[in-house]
């Protein structure tokens, strides 16, 4: 079965992002695949390279990075949401004349069309947070 995931909650509030990463790892371990993970609204904060969590808390971005690195899971941040939260990749930083990117390199930015495409190419869309 092919899954796509939609993450709506901030990594700092609730467990939606962490649970989503654990779900993705379980799906892959059971022989299924993840077509795409789309981060929308506060969920885009998961892709920030500027977030720092206290030593007694795990950083959800690390779990997503591992999925990307180990299983080539595509991690897409909604461009509108990312801009609203001040998150820029290299292209957007140049476009808006900002000094640097603030998005973790494991993540890419794109539009809502990527979410529609994920739905069209997946058997299930699972939402976390909201």
N, C-alpha and C positions, 0 to 999 in steps of 0.2 A: 504494500500500500504506500502511496505517496502522500506525505503530509506537508502542509505549509503552516507556519505559525504567525500569529499576530500578537505582538507584545505592546500593551497599552500603559502599563504602570511603570513609574519611576523605580529605578533600582534602590532608591533610598526609602521608599514608602511601600510597605507590603512585601509580598513574596512572589509577585507575578513573574518578574524577570528570572529569579532563581528557579522557580518551579518550571518555567518554560525551558530553561537550559537542561534541567534534569529530565524533563519529558522528552526533549529532543535526543538526549543521550540514550534513553531507554528505547525509544523508537528505533534508533539505529542499531542498538544491541540486539533487537528482535528481528533484524533483517529487513526492516522497512527503510524508506529514505525520506529525507527532508529536502523539499524542492527549494524553499526559501523561507527566511525569517524576516518579517517586516515589522519595524518598530515605528509606532505612531504616537503622536501626542507626547505625554511625559515619558513614554517608553523609549523615545529617542535618546534620553539622557544616559541610557545604558552604553551608548557608543562614545561617550565623552572620554577623552584621554586625560582630562583634568580632574576627574573625580578621585578622591582618596577616601577610603573607608577606615574606620578605627581598626586597630590590630586584632580585636576580638570578633570582627565581622568579616565575612568573605566578600570579595568583590565579584559581583555577578558578571562583569565584563570579562573576567578571566575564564569563566566557564564557556562563554560564547566564543572567545578567542580560540580556545582549545578545540571546540567543535569546528570552527572555520579551518584551523590548521590541520587537524587530524582527519576530517571527513569532507573538507571542501564545502561546508555549509555556507550558503550565501546569506550575508547579513546586510539588510538594506534599511537605512534610516529614511523616513519621509523627509523630503527636502524642505517642505513648508514648516513642518514641526521643528526640524533641526535649526533652521534659520531663526525661528521664534525663540528658541532657547540659546541662541548665540553659538551654535555649533556649526563649524565650517570645515569642509575638506580643503585641499590645496587650491582647487579651481575656484571655489566660492570665496576663499580668503583673498585671492588675487582680484577677483571680480569686485568685491566690496572694499578693496584696499585696506585689508586688515593685516596685522603683522605675521600671523601664523595660523595654521590649521589647528582645530581643537577636537578633531574626530580621530578615534583610534583607527589605525590603518587596516584593521581587519573588517571594518565596516565601510560601506559605500553609501552615497546619498542618491536618491532618485525619487520620482514622482509616484503618485497613487496608481498609475498604470501598472507598476510592478506588483502591487497587491492584487489588482484585477487579473494580471497574468498568472500570479501564483494560484489564485482560485481556479482558473481555467485549466491549469496543468497539475492539479492535485486532486486526490480523492477526498481529502478532508482539510478544512481550515480550522485550526484550534486557536482560541483566543485566551490570552493570559492578562489578567488585570482589567482595569476599567471601572 
